[in-house]
Amino acid sequence: MRDQDPGIPLSHYRSHRGCGVHFICLTCSRQIAAPLEAVISRLERKGLGDASTGIKVPGQLSRRPCSCGSVRWESRPAFAAIPDQMGGIPRS
């Protein structure tokens, strides 16, 4: 069953330098990162969506098996770490 809230459109994350998409297995919590543009291109190629598709939708659509055998995924933005802004070690 699909989540009612598709999330923020993928196109929004283009404004976040280096942002991708994290796919999280709902069985074992394994995470796989994918480049944002690759996810958008794949949705377009398969006729399942485009850049206006919500961030939660790619995980719901994915049928790629995890190493644990599950095909149940959740997707979230994968923000690039920026030193000194996201817990990086401050420069002295």
C-alpha positions in Angstrom: 0.0 0.0 0.0 1.4 3.4 -1.0 2.0 6.1 1.5 -0.6 8.9 1.1 2.1 11.6 1.3 4.5 11.4 -1.6 6.9 13.8 0.0 8.8 16.8 -1.4 9.3 16.7 -5.2 12.7 15.3 -6.4 13.3 18.5 -8.3 13.6 20.4 -5.0 16.7 18.5 -4.1 18.5 19.8 -7.2 19.1 23.0 -5.2 21.1 21.0 -2.6 24.5 20.4 -4.0 25.5 16.8 -4.1 22.1 15.5 -2.8 21.1 12.0 -3.8 18.4 9.5 -2.8 18.9 6.9 0.1 17.0 3.7 -0.3 16.5 2.0 3.1 15.4 -1.7 3.3 12.4 -1.9 5.6 13.4 -5.4 6.7 17.2 -5.1 7.6 17.8 -1.3 7.4 20.5 -1.7 4.7 21.0 1.6 2.9 21.9 2.2 -0.7 22.6 5.7 -2.1 21.8 6.6 -5.6 22.5 9.9 -7.5 19.4 12.1 -7.7 19.5 12.5 -11.5 19.9 8.8 -12.0 16.7 8.2 -10.0 14.8 10.8 -12.0 16.0 9.4 -15.3 15.0 5.9 -14.3 11.5 7.0 -13.3 11.1 8.8 -16.6 12.5 5.8 -18.7 10.0 3.5 -17.0 7.1 5.9 -17.3 6.6 5.9 -13.5 7.3 9.6 -12.8 9.6 12.5 -13.3 11.3 15.3 -11.3 7.9 16.3 -9.8 7.6 12.9 -8.2 7.8 12.9 -4.4 11.0 11.7 -2.6 9.1 8.8 -0.9 7.8 7.3 -4.2 11.0 5.8 -5.6 11.3 3.6 -2.5 7.7 2.5 -2.8 8.2 1.6 -6.5 11.5 -0.2 -6.1 11.5 -4.0 -6.6 15.2 -4.5 -6.5 15.9 -7.2 -3.9 18.1 -6.3 -0.9 20.9 -8.7 0.2 18.4 -9.9 2.9 15.9 -10.9 0.1 13.3 -8.2 0.9 12.0 -5.9 -1.8 10.4 -3.4 0.6 12.2 0.0 0.5 11.8 3.5 1.9 13.4 6.4 0.2 14.7 9.7 1.7 17.0 12.5 0.6 20.7 11.8 0.9 22.3 15.1 1.8 26.0 15.6 1.2 28.0 16.3 4.4 29.3 19.9 4.5 32.2 20.2 7.0 31.6 22.7 9.9 27.8 22.8 9.1 26.7 19.3 9.7 28.8 18.0 12.6 32.2 18.3 10.9 35.3 19.0 12.8 35.8 22.8 13.1 39.1 24.1 11.7 41.4 25.7 14.3 
